[in-house]
Amino acid sequence: MLRDLPRLRAVFALRKLEGQLSSDVISDGAIATKFNIPTHKPANLGPGITVHQDRLLAAFRNVLAGKRVTSIADGNGKRLTVKISVAENGTAQIVVNKKGFSFAHAGLLSPDRDTRRAFLDRYLKERSLANAYVDELRSLVSRQAMTDDDFVTAVSILSGSPESFVQTIKAKVTTRDLSNADLLPEDERHWDNLAARWRNSDSLEEFIRAEWEEQRVRTFHENPVSAFLSGSLSWCAPGLVPIELMQALPTSVTLNLVERAASLPDHFAVTSAFEVCADRLATDSRFEAAGTKLLDQLFGDMNQLHERCTFFSAIFTLTLARLAQHQKLRRKPPFWRRITAAANAALVTRACGSDNAEKLFEWVVNHSGKAFLFSTLLEEVAEPRWKPEWASGNHLVADAFGRVDGALKKLPEATRPVTWTARIEKAREWIAEKHLQLFAIVPAIGESARRKQPTLEDASGFQSAFKEFCDAPTVEGLIDCTPAVYVLGAPKDFVAACHTLIANLQKTSVRLAEDNTKFAMELLSFIAVLAQDDSLADAVAQFALEKVRELKDAESTVEIILRLIECSSAYTDRTKAADALARRLESLSFLAKPSVSVDLHDSLSQLQLLDEELSKRLGRALAASRLARCAA
């Protein structure tokens, strides 16, 4: 017993660690070897029958080497009569007690290196993996001999593909055994495989050019169908659709791809496929019929589109919140996390459909809404042009409509197919009925990067609204500028007038519940971020804090917190931003009524998980909220 004590201590320590961290600690084999800790799960071959992994893999190797295997020892050393065969696709089949069991990818255990490579080529045609993992797999199977650990690693890499994810999710849905952990895998390879593995790019534009394009070229060359189906998961903005790559494909291949998209439930894939049709229409009239099918899939039933977009929104919100909280993934840039979250949401939509979308969305908002909103606003320092409110089902429908309408309008009016125009005009009626016209032209999820702010002269179509506000800064005039701010940004003269407006609001002591004061405060904080104007942000944050006492007894402080977070994203000096936000949150904790202290404490705890620098500074705010809880 005493001799086994070191091993028991090691096992106890590992069990205290979170699952993925425990796996990471033991993954190199050093601890497992030192303390004799088994790391491979035994194979279950029916009730009460288990076989050690090494014995099972050895049996597969023998069969692949041409040997006949008729028995195998179980976990207790008892010999079992078995029948083992390997199918043409490399899947091993083992029959025990007249029951069959399958083991995928067993072909990689072949003693012949060329055979292993051939099996891997076959598997890669069925799986979409980031370049780095493809290279790792080729290196593994090209070794003189493939060990059990090599095989387990290879299978784990292949299992991280989007295709494997869909198979797993569908199986879980069938058995009603789906959980958050299934939708949001801990394995980082899952996330890398959804778009491309991020290395060091500073912007989405650089990421596409330096890291993503190489992978897209390879996959479209090797397997256009797989490349399109997996790639379209992440095409959440027009600029992400590889139009030039698609132009280089034979017309018949491209037609096949866009026709396949007409059966997909995720709206971004269908929208992107239509954009490809519009681009290729001048080269081949057959793209008209393909585009019509896509429009029928997209706009044929607007209520169904709304339900699908609502389901997508729920999973996107859940995913983006999780990525922002993840110990490792939150260190990757916001643009990567956003397109990856969009790809995961599209993939889940393909796997699950969109049943009970409204209920799911409501649950997600209650479960992850704060983390989603807080993290998106904290990231506005680098990615300010897309607002988190635009992730709702209504907004996503408008976004899809705007992209389709934009693709159509690129065509000369005389060449626009009547079948397309009729369907798009019908969808336009739905958009107008829901008052969503503005949100058909605002930036998409993948278009949030900071850009140079316009001048008044650049504000074509919006000049009059900007100038009227500059001449007389009022809340009504500011609201009239909303479309211009969302679409173009904040000209310098306009920002100066915003300073005047916030000063007037402070002087007149306007109440938060009056007229459009709350929306004006929200818009002003957004303008401060776009312009990176510290002083405007300070004024808006101070105004927000002054309104805390106006909140009703049970009214949440979340709206105030959102404005304080957004104002902090106006600072280019991130240390100063963290200091200012922590100080303001401390003030909020002392000013807020005890009745909202539980909700406030929860908000502060959520913020701790999102930003390490801010987390270090939240001690006083958390202490104040705890005191308020005691007084409640």
C-alpha positions as CSV (number, residue, x, y, z in Angstrom):
1,M,0.0,0.0,0.0
2,L,2.8,2.4,1.0
3,R,4.7,1.5,-2.2
4,D,1.6,2.6,-4.2
5,L,1.2,5.9,-2.3
6,P,3.1,8.1,-4.8
7,R,0.9,6.9,-7.7
8,L,-2.3,7.5,-5.6
9,R,-1.2,11.0,-4.8
10,A,-0.5,11.7,-8.5
11,V,-3.9,10.4,-9.5
12,F,-5.6,12.4,-6.7
13,A,-3.9,15.6,-7.9
14,L,-4.8,15.0,-11.5
15,R,-8.5,14.5,-10.6
16,K,-8.5,17.9,-8.8
17,L,-7.7,19.6,-12.1
18,E,-10.2,20.6,-14.7
19,G,-10.7,17.9,-17.4
20,Q,-8.8,19.5,-20.3
21,L,-6.0,20.8,-18.0
22,S,-5.6,17.3,-16.5
23,S,-5.3,15.9,-20.1
24,D,-2.7,18.6,-21.0
25,V,-0.6,17.8,-17.9
26,I,-0.4,14.1,-18.6
27,S,-0.3,14.2,-22.4
28,D,3.5,14.0,-22.9
29,G,3.6,10.6,-21.0
30,A,6.3,11.6,-18.5
31,I,3.9,11.6,-15.5
32,A,2.1,8.5,-16.7
33,T,5.3,6.6,-17.0
34,K,6.8,7.8,-13.7
35,F,3.7,6.9,-11.7
36,N,2.4,4.0,-13.8
37,I,-0.9,5.7,-14.6
38,P,-2.8,4.1,-17.5
39,T,-3.8,6.8,-20.1
40,H,-5.7,4.6,-22.6
41,K,-9.3,3.6,-22.1
42,P,-10.1,-0.1,-22.5
43,A,-12.4,-1.0,-25.4
44,N,-15.9,-2.1,-24.3
45,L,-17.0,-5.1,-26.4
46,G,-20.3,-5.8,-24.8
47,P,-21.7,-6.3,-21.2
48,G,-18.8,-7.2,-18.9
49,I,-16.3,-7.5,-21.7
50,T,-13.3,-5.1,-22.0
51,V,-10.1,-5.4,-23.9
52,H,-6.9,-3.4,-23.2
53,Q,-6.3,-0.9,-26.0
54,D,-2.8,-2.2,-26.7
55,R,-4.0,-5.7,-27.2
56,L,-6.8,-4.6,-29.5
57,L,-4.5,-2.4,-31.6
58,A,-2.0,-5.3,-31.8
59,A,-4.7,-7.5,-33.2
60,F,-5.6,-4.9,-35.8
61,R,-2.0,-4.7,-36.8
62,N,-1.7,-8.4,-37.3
63,V,-4.8,-8.5,-39.5
64,L,-3.5,-5.6,-41.6
65,A,-0.2,-7.6,-41.9
66,G,-2.2,-10.5,-43.4
67,K,-2.2,-12.6,-40.3
68,R,-5.3,-14.4,-39.1
69,V,-6.6,-13.5,-35.6
70,T,-9.1,-15.8,-33.9
71,S,-8.8,-14.9,-30.2
72,I,-7.8,-12.1,-27.9
73,A,-7.3,-11.8,-24.2
74,D,-9.8,-9.6,-22.3
75,G,-9.0,-7.4,-19.3
76,N,-9.0,-10.4,-17.0
77,G,-6.7,-12.4,-19.2
78,K,-9.5,-14.7,-20.5
79,R,-9.2,-15.7,-24.2
80,L,-12.1,-14.5,-26.3
81,T,-13.1,-16.1,-29.6
82,V,-13.2,-13.2,-32.1
83,K,-13.5,-12.6,-35.8
84,I,-11.6,-9.5,-37.0
85,S,-11.5,-7.9,-40.5
86,V,-10.6,-4.6,-42.0
87,A,-12.8,-3.0,-44.6
88,E,-11.7,-1.3,-47.7
89,N,-12.0,2.1,-46.0
90,G,-9.7,1.1,-43.2
91,T,-12.4,0.5,-40.6
92,A,-11.7,-2.5,-38.4
93,Q,-14.6,-4.9,-37.6
94,I,-14.5,-7.2,-34.6
95,V,-17.2,-9.7,-33.8
96,V,-17.5,-11.0,-30.2
97,N,-20.4,-13.3,-29.1
98,K,-22.1,-12.6,-32.4
99,K,-22.1,-8.9,-31.8
100,G,-20.1,-6.6,-34.1
101,F,-18.1,-3.5,-33.2
102,S,-16.4,-1.0,-35.6
103,F,-13.2,1.0,-35.1
104,A,-12.7,3.8,-37.6
105,H,-9.3,4.7,-39.1
106,A,-7.7,1.4,-38.1
107,G,-6.0,1.4,-41.5
108,L,-3.4,3.8,-40.1
109,L,-2.0,0.8,-38.1
110,S,-0.8,-0.9,-41.2
111,P,2.9,-2.0,-40.9
112,D,3.4,-0.7,-44.5
113,R,4.1,3.0,-44.7
114,D,2.7,3.5,-48.2
115,T,-0.6,1.8,-47.1
116,R,-0.9,4.1,-44.1
117,R,-0.3,7.1,-46.4
118,A,-3.0,5.9,-48.8
119,F,-5.5,5.5,-46.0
120,L,-4.7,8.9,-44.7
121,D,-5.2,10.5,-48.1
122,R,-8.6,8.9,-48.1
123,Y,-9.5,10.1,-44.6
124,L,-8.3,13.6,-45.5
125,K,-10.7,13.8,-48.4
126,E,-13.5,13.2,-46.0
127,R,-12.3,15.6,-43.3
128,S,-11.6,19.3,-43.2
129,L,-8.5,20.1,-41.2
130,A,-6.3,23.1,-40.7
131,N,-3.0,22.9,-42.6
132,A,-1.0,22.5,-39.4
133,Y,-2.9,19.3,-38.4
134,V,-2.7,17.9,-42.0
135,D,1.1,18.3,-41.8
136,E,1.2,16.7,-38.3
137,L,-0.8,13.7,-39.6
138,R,1.4,13.2,-42.6
139,S,4.5,13.3,-40.3
140,L,2.9,10.6,-38.0
141,V,2.0,8.1,-40.7
142,S,5.4,8.6,-42.5
143,R,7.4,7.3,-39.5
144,Q,9.0,3.9,-39.9
145,A,6.6,2.4,-37.4
146,M,3.4,3.9,-35.9
147,T,3.1,3.4,-32.2
148,D,-0.1,3.1,-30.2
149,D,0.3,6.7,-29.0
150,D,0.9,7.9,-32.6
151,F,-2.3,6.2,-33.7
152,V,-4.3,7.6,-30.8
153,T,-3.0,11.1,-31.6
154,A,-3.9,10.7,-35.3
155,V,-7.4,9.5,-34.5
156,S,-7.8,12.4,-32.1
157,I,-6.8,14.9,-34.8
158,L,-9.2,13.4,-37.3
159,S,-12.0,13.4,-34.7
160,G,-11.5,17.2,-34.4
161,S,-12.8,17.9,-37.9
162,P,-16.1,19.6,-38.5
163,E,-17.5,16.5,-40.2
164,S,-16.8,14.4,-37.1
165,F,-18.3,17.1,-35.0
166,V,-21.6,16.9,-37.0
167,Q,-21.7,13.1,-36.7
168,T,-21.3,13.4,-32.9
169,I,-23.9,16.1,-32.5
170,K,-26.4,14.2,-34.6
171,A,-25.9,11.1,-32.6
172,K,-26.3,13.1,-29.3
173,V,-29.5,14.7,-30.6
174,T,-31.0,11.3,-31.5
175,T,-30.3,10.0,-28.0
176,R,-31.3,13.3,-26.4
177,D,-27.9,13.4,-24.6
178,L,-26.7,16.8,-25.9
179,S,-24.8,19.1,-23.6
180,N,-22.9,22.4,-23.6
181,A,-19.7,20.5,-23.6
182,D,-20.7,18.8,-26.9
183,L,-21.5,22.2,-28.6
184,L,-18.4,23.9,-27.2
185,P,-15.5,21.4,-27.3
186,E,-12.5,21.9,-25.2
187,D,-10.2,20.6,-27.9
188,E,-8.5,23.6,-29.5
189,R,-8.2,21.7,-32.8
190,H,-12.0,21.9,-33.3
191,W,-11.8,25.7,-33.4
192,D,-8.7,25.9,-35.6
193,N,-10.4,23.6,-38.1
194,L,-13.5,25.8,-38.4
195,A,-11.6,28.5,-40.3
196,A,-7.8,28.4,-40.1
197,R,-5.3,28.3,-37.3
198,W,-4.3,31.8,-36.1
199,R,-0.6,32.4,-35.8
200,N,0.3,36.0,-35.5
201,S,-1.8,38.2,-37.8
202,D,-2.9,41.6,-36.4
203,S,-6.1,42.0,-38.5
204,L,-8.6,39.9,-40.4
205,E,-7.3,41.2,-43.7
206,E,-3.8,40.0,-42.8
207,F,-5.2,36.7,-41.5
208,I,-6.9,36.0,-44.8
209,R,-3.9,36.9,-46.8
210,A,-1.1,35.3,-44.8
211,E,-2.8,32.4,-43.0
212,W,-6.2,31.5,-44.4
213,E,-5.6,31.8,-48.1
214,E,-3.0,29.1,-48.3
215,Q,-5.4,26.7,-46.6
216,R,-8.3,27.6,-48.9
217,V,-6.2,27.2,-52.0
218,R,-5.1,23.7,-50.9
219,T,-8.5,22.5,-50.0
220,F,-10.2,23.8,-53.1
221,H,-7.6,22.2,-55.2
222,E,-7.8,18.8,-53.4
223,N,-11.6,18.6,-52.8
224,P,-13.8,21.5,-54.0
225,V,-17.0,20.1,-52.5
226,S,-15.5,19.6,-49.0
227,A,-13.7,23.0,-49.2
228,F,-17.0,24.7,-50.1
229,L,-19.1,23.0,-47.5
230,S,-16.6,23.5,-44.7
231,G,-15.4,27.0,-45.9
232,S,-18.9,28.4,-46.2
233,L,-19.4,27.9,-42.5
234,S,-17.3,31.0,-41.8
235,W,-18.4,33.3,-44.7
236,C,-20.2,35.7,-42.4
237,A,-19.4,38.7,-44.5
238,P,-19.1,39.3,-48.3
239,G,-15.3,39.9,-48.0
240,L,-14.8,36.4,-46.6
241,V,-16.3,34.7,-49.7
242,P,-13.3,33.5,-51.9
243,I,-14.8,34.8,-55.1
244,E,-11.5,34.7,-57.0
245,L,-10.9,31.0,-56.0
246,M,-14.5,30.2,-57.1
247,Q,-13.9,32.0,-60.5
248,A,-10.9,29.7,-61.1
249,L,-13.0,26.6,-60.8
250,P,-14.6,24.9,-63.9
251,T,-18.2,26.2,-64.4
252,S,-19.6,22.7,-63.8
253,V,-17.9,22.4,-60.5
254,T,-19.0,25.8,-59.3
255,L,-22.6,25.0,-60.4
256,N,-22.5,21.8,-58.4
257,L,-21.3,23.6,-55.3
258,V,-23.9,26.4,-55.3
259,E,-26.7,23.8,-56.0
260,R,-25.6,21.8,-53.0
261,A,-25.9,25.0,-50.9
262,A,-29.6,25.2,-51.8
263,S,-30.2,22.4,-49.3
264,L,-28.2,23.8,-46.4
265,P,-30.1,25.3,-43.4
266,D,-27.4,27.9,-42.4
267,H,-28.2,31.3,-44.0
268,F,-24.6,32.4,-44.4
269,A,-23.8,29.5,-46.7
270,V,-26.9,30.1,-48.8
271,T,-26.2,33.8,-49.0
272,S,-22.6,33.3,-50.0
273,A,-23.6,30.8,-52.7
274,F,-26.0,33.4,-54.1
275,E,-23.2,36.0,-54.2
276,V,-21.1,33.4,-56.2
277,C,-24.1,33.0,-58.6
278,A,-24.4,36.7,-59.1
279,D,-20.7,37.0,-59.8
280,R,-20.8,34.1,-62.4
281,L,-24.1,35.0,-64.1
282,A,-22.5,36.8,-66.9
283,T,-20.4,33.8,-67.8
284,D,-23.1,31.2,-67.8
285,S,-26.9,31.6,-67.8
286,R,-27.3,28.4,-65.8
287,F,-26.4,30.3,-62.7
288,E,-29.8,32.1,-62.9
289,A,-31.7,28.8,-62.1
290,A,-29.2,28.0,-59.4
291,G,-29.5,31.5,-57.9
292,T,-33.3,31.1,-57.9
293,K,-33.1,27.9,-56.0
294,L,-30.9,29.6,-53.4
295,L,-33.4,32.5,-53.0
296,D,-36.2,30.1,-52.6
297,Q,-34.2,28.4,-49.8
298,L,-33.4,31.7,-48.2
299,F,-36.5,33.8,-48.7
300,G,-39.2,31.2,-49.6
301,D,-40.5,31.2,-46.0
302,M,-39.4,34.3,-44.1
303,N,-40.7,33.0,-40.8
304,Q,-38.5,29.9,-41.3
305,L,-35.5,32.1,-42.1
306,H,-36.1,34.1,-39.0
307,E,-36.3,30.9,-36.9
308,R,-33.0,29.6,-38.4
309,C,-31.3,33.0,-37.8
310,T,-32.6,33.0,-34.2
311,F,-31.2,29.5,-33.7
312,F,-27.9,30.6,-35.2
313,S,-27.9,33.7,-33.0
314,A,-28.3,31.6,-29.9
315,I,-25.4,29.3,-30.7
316,F,-23.3,32.2,-31.9
317,T,-23.9,34.1,-28.6
318,L,-23.2,31.0,-26.5
319,T,-20.0,30.3,-28.5
320,L,-18.6,33.8,-28.5
321,A,-19.1,34.1,-24.8
322,R,-17.3,30.8,-24.2
323,L,-14.4,31.7,-26.4
324,A,-14.0,35.0,-24.5
325,Q,-13.9,33.1,-21.2
326,H,-11.6,30.3,-22.4
327,Q,-8.2,30.4,-20.7
328,K,-6.3,30.0,-24.0
329,L,-8.7,31.0,-26.8
330,R,-9.5,34.4,-25.3
331,R,-5.9,35.4,-26.0
332,K,-6.6,35.0,-29.7
333,P,-7.7,38.2,-31.5
334,P,-11.4,39.2,-31.5
335,F,-11.7,38.9,-35.3
336,W,-10.6,35.3,-35.2
337,R,-13.0,34.4,-32.4
338,R,-15.9,36.1,-34.1
339,I,-15.6,34.3,-37.5
340,T,-14.9,31.0,-35.6
341,A,-17.9,31.5,-33.4
342,A,-20.0,32.1,-36.5
343,A,-18.6,29.0,-38.1
344,N,-19.5,26.9,-35.0
345,A,-23.0,28.3,-35.0
346,A,-23.5,27.4,-38.6
347,L,-22.1,23.9,-38.0
348,V,-24.5,23.3,-35.1
349,T,-27.3,24.6,-37.2
350,R,-26.5,22.1,-39.9
351,A,-26.3,19.3,-37.3
352,C,-29.4,20.2,-35.2
353,G,-31.8,22.1,-37.4
354,S,-33.5,25.0,-35.8
355,D,-36.3,23.6,-33.6
356,N,-37.3,25.6,-30.5
357,A,-35.1,28.5,-31.6
358,E,-36.9,31.2,-29.5
359,K,-36.7,29.1,-26.3
360,L,-33.1,28.3,-26.9
361,F,-32.3,32.0,-27.5
362,E,-34.0,33.0,-24.3
363,W,-32.1,30.4,-22.4
364,V,-28.8,31.5,-23.9
365,V,-29.4,35.1,-23.1
366,N,-30.1,34.2,-19.5
367,H,-27.1,31.9,-19.4
368,S,-24.4,33.7,-21.4
369,G,-25.9,37.1,-22.4
370,K,-23.8,39.2,-20.0
371,A,-20.5,37.5,-21.1
372,F,-21.4,38.0,-24.7
373,L,-22.3,41.7,-24.3
374,F,-19.4,42.5,-22.0
375,S,-16.7,40.7,-24.0
376,T,-17.9,42.3,-27.3
377,L,-17.8,45.8,-25.8
378,L,-14.4,45.2,-24.3
379,E,-13.1,44.3,-27.7
380,E,-14.4,47.4,-29.4
381,V,-11.0,49.0,-28.9
382,A,-9.9,46.9,-31.9
383,E,-13.2,45.8,-33.5
384,P,-15.7,48.7,-32.9
385,R,-17.9,48.7,-36.0
386,W,-20.1,45.7,-35.2
387,K,-22.5,46.0,-32.3
388,P,-23.5,42.9,-30.2
389,E,-27.2,43.8,-30.6
390,W,-26.9,43.0,-34.3
391,A,-26.6,39.3,-33.5
392,S,-30.4,38.8,-33.0
393,G,-32.5,36.8,-35.4
394,N,-34.1,39.9,-36.9
395,H,-30.8,41.6,-37.5
396,L,-29.3,38.4,-39.1
397,V,-32.3,38.2,-41.5
398,A,-31.7,41.8,-42.5
399,D,-28.0,41.1,-42.9
400,A,-28.7,38.2,-45.3
401,F,-31.2,40.4,-47.2
402,G,-28.7,43.2,-47.5
403,R,-26.0,40.9,-48.9
404,V,-28.3,39.4,-51.5
405,D,-29.7,42.8,-52.5
406,G,-26.2,44.2,-52.8
407,A,-25.1,41.3,-55.0
408,L,-28.1,41.9,-57.3
409,K,-27.4,45.6,-57.5
410,K,-23.9,45.0,-58.7
411,L,-25.3,43.6,-61.9
412,P,-26.4,46.0,-64.7
413,E,-30.1,46.6,-64.3
414,A,-30.9,45.2,-67.7
415,T,-29.2,41.9,-66.8
416,R,-30.9,41.3,-63.5
417,P,-33.0,38.1,-63.7
418,V,-36.7,38.7,-63.2
419,T,-36.9,35.6,-61.0
420,W,-34.3,37.0,-58.7
421,T,-35.8,40.5,-58.5
422,A,-39.3,39.2,-57.7
423,R,-38.1,37.1,-54.8
424,I,-35.8,39.8,-53.4
425,E,-38.6,42.4,-53.6
426,K,-40.9,40.1,-51.7
427,A,-38.3,39.7,-49.0
428,R,-37.9,43.5,-49.0
429,E,-41.6,43.8,-48.0
430,W,-40.9,41.7,-44.9
431,I,-37.8,43.7,-44.0
432,A,-39.8,47.0,-44.3
433,E,-42.7,45.6,-42.3
434,K,-40.3,44.8,-39.4
435,H,-38.5,48.2,-39.8
436,L,-35.2,46.5,-40.4
437,Q,-34.0,48.5,-43.5
438,L,-31.1,50.1,-41.7
439,F,-29.7,46.8,-40.5
440,A,-29.5,45.5,-44.1
441,I,-26.6,48.0,-44.7
442,V,-24.7,48.1,-41.4
443,P,-21.4,46.2,-41.0
444,A,-21.6,42.4,-40.8
445,I,-20.0,40.2,-38.1
446,G,-16.8,39.9,-40.2
447,E,-16.7,43.7,-40.9
448,S,-16.0,45.1,-37.5
449,A,-12.4,46.2,-37.8
450,R,-11.5,49.8,-36.9
451,R,-11.1,52.2,-39.9
452,K,-10.3,55.8,-40.4
453,Q,-13.2,58.0,-39.5
454,P,-14.8,60.0,-42.4
455,T,-15.0,63.8,-42.9
456,L,-18.2,65.6,-43.4
457,E,-17.3,65.8,-47.1
458,D,-17.1,62.0,-47.2
459,A,-20.6,61.5,-45.8
460,S,-22.4,61.3,-49.1
461,G,-26.1,60.9,-48.5
462,F,-25.8,61.7,-44.8
463,Q,-24.3,65.2,-44.9
464,S,-27.5,67.1,-44.1
465,A,-28.2,65.0,-40.9
466,F,-24.6,65.5,-39.7
467,K,-24.7,69.3,-40.5
468,E,-28.1,69.9,-38.8
469,F,-26.8,68.2,-35.7
470,C,-23.6,70.2,-35.7
471,D,-25.6,73.4,-36.0
472,A,-28.0,72.4,-33.2
473,P,-26.8,69.5,-31.0
474,T,-30.0,67.9,-29.6
475,V,-31.0,64.3,-28.7
476,E,-33.5,64.3,-31.6
477,G,-30.8,65.4,-34.0
478,L,-28.4,62.8,-32.7
479,I,-30.9,60.1,-33.3
480,D,-31.4,61.3,-36.8
481,C,-27.7,60.6,-37.4
482,T,-27.9,57.0,-36.2
483,P,-27.9,55.5,-39.7
484,A,-24.9,57.6,-40.7
485,V,-22.9,56.7,-37.5
486,Y,-23.6,52.9,-38.0
487,V,-22.7,52.9,-41.7
488,L,-20.0,55.5,-42.0
489,G,-18.7,56.5,-38.6
490,A,-18.2,59.8,-36.7
491,P,-16.7,62.8,-38.5
492,K,-14.5,65.2,-36.4
493,D,-17.0,68.1,-36.5
494,F,-19.8,65.8,-35.5
495,V,-17.9,64.5,-32.5
496,A,-17.3,68.0,-31.4
497,A,-21.0,68.6,-31.4
498,C,-21.5,65.4,-29.3
499,H,-19.3,67.0,-26.6
500,T,-21.7,70.0,-26.6
501,L,-24.7,67.6,-26.4
502,I,-23.4,65.6,-23.4
503,A,-22.5,68.8,-21.6
504,N,-26.1,70.1,-22.1
505,L,-27.5,66.8,-20.9
506,Q,-25.5,67.1,-17.7
507,K,-26.5,70.7,-17.1
508,T,-30.2,70.1,-17.6
509,S,-30.2,67.0,-15.4
510,V,-32.3,65.1,-17.8
511,R,-33.6,61.9,-16.4
512,L,-32.7,58.5,-17.8
513,A,-36.3,57.4,-18.4
514,E,-37.2,60.6,-20.3
515,D,-37.7,60.4,-24.1
516,N,-34.7,58.9,-25.8
517,T,-32.1,59.6,-23.2
518,K,-31.0,56.0,-22.7
519,F,-30.5,55.5,-26.5
520,A,-28.7,58.8,-26.8
521,M,-26.3,57.7,-24.0
522,E,-25.7,54.4,-25.8
523,L,-25.1,56.1,-29.1
524,L,-22.7,58.7,-27.6
525,S,-20.6,56.0,-26.0
526,F,-20.4,54.2,-29.3
527,I,-19.3,57.4,-31.0
528,A,-16.6,57.9,-28.4
529,V,-15.2,54.5,-29.2
530,L,-15.3,55.1,-33.0
531,A,-13.5,58.4,-32.6
532,Q,-11.2,57.1,-29.8
533,D,-12.1,60.3,-27.9
534,D,-11.1,59.9,-24.2
535,S,-12.8,63.1,-23.1
536,L,-16.1,62.3,-24.7
537,A,-16.0,58.8,-23.1
538,D,-15.2,60.3,-19.7
539,A,-18.2,62.6,-20.0
540,V,-20.6,59.9,-21.1
541,A,-19.3,57.5,-18.3
542,Q,-19.8,60.3,-15.7
543,F,-23.3,60.9,-17.0
544,A,-24.1,57.2,-16.8
545,L,-22.9,57.0,-13.2
546,E,-25.1,60.0,-12.2
547,K,-28.1,58.1,-13.4
548,V,-27.6,55.1,-11.1
549,R,-29.7,56.6,-8.4
550,E,-32.6,56.9,-10.8
551,L,-32.9,53.2,-11.3
552,K,-36.0,51.6,-9.8
553,D,-35.6,49.2,-6.9
554,A,-35.5,46.0,-9.0
555,E,-34.0,47.6,-12.2
556,S,-30.8,46.0,-13.3
557,T,-27.5,48.0,-13.5
558,V,-26.5,46.1,-16.6
559,E,-27.3,49.0,-19.0
560,I,-25.1,51.3,-16.9
561,I,-22.3,48.7,-16.8
562,L,-22.5,48.3,-20.6
563,R,-22.0,52.0,-21.1
564,L,-19.0,52.1,-18.7
565,I,-17.4,49.2,-20.5
566,E,-17.9,50.7,-23.9
567,C,-16.5,54.0,-22.7
568,S,-13.4,52.3,-21.5
569,S,-12.9,50.9,-25.1
570,A,-12.4,54.5,-26.3
571,Y,-9.0,54.6,-24.6
572,T,-5.9,53.6,-26.7
573,D,-4.0,53.3,-23.4
574,R,-5.3,50.0,-22.1
575,T,-3.8,50.3,-18.6
576,K,-5.5,53.6,-18.3
577,A,-8.7,52.0,-19.6
578,A,-8.6,49.2,-17.0
579,D,-7.9,51.7,-14.2
580,A,-10.8,54.0,-15.2
581,L,-13.3,51.1,-15.7
582,A,-12.4,49.6,-12.3
583,R,-12.8,52.9,-10.6
584,R,-16.2,53.5,-12.2
585,L,-17.4,50.1,-11.3
586,E,-16.4,50.7,-7.7
587,S,-18.4,53.9,-7.7
588,L,-21.3,52.0,-9.2
589,S,-21.1,49.4,-6.5
590,F,-21.4,52.0,-3.8
591,L,-24.2,54.0,-5.6
592,A,-26.4,51.1,-6.6
593,K,-29.4,50.2,-4.4
594,P,-28.9,47.0,-2.2
595,S,-31.9,45.4,-4.1
596,V,-29.8,45.0,-7.2
597,S,-26.6,43.9,-5.5
598,V,-26.9,40.2,-6.4
599,D,-27.2,41.0,-10.1
600,L,-24.4,43.6,-9.8
601,H,-22.1,41.1,-8.1
602,D,-22.8,38.6,-10.9
603,S,-21.9,41.2,-13.5
604,L,-18.6,41.9,-11.8
605,S,-17.8,38.2,-11.5
606,Q,-18.5,37.8,-15.3
607,L,-16.1,40.6,-16.0
608,Q,-13.4,38.9,-14.0
609,L,-13.5,36.0,-16.4
610,L,-13.0,38.2,-19.5
611,D,-10.1,40.4,-18.8
612,E,-7.0,39.6,-16.7
613,E,-5.9,43.2,-16.2
614,L,-9.3,44.3,-15.2
615,S,-9.8,41.3,-12.9
616,K,-6.8,42.4,-10.8
617,R,-8.5,45.8,-10.2
618,L,-12.1,44.7,-9.4
619,G,-11.4,43.8,-5.7
620,R,-13.0,47.0,-4.3
621,A,-16.0,46.9,-6.5
622,L,-16.7,43.2,-5.6
623,A,-16.2,44.0,-1.9
624,A,-18.7,46.9,-2.1
625,S,-21.3,44.7,-3.9
626,R,-20.9,42.1,-1.2
627,L,-21.5,44.7,1.5
628,A,-24.6,45.7,-0.4
629,R,-25.8,42.1,-0.5
630,C,-25.5,41.9,3.3
631,A,-27.6,45.1,3.6
632,A,-30.3,43.9,1.2
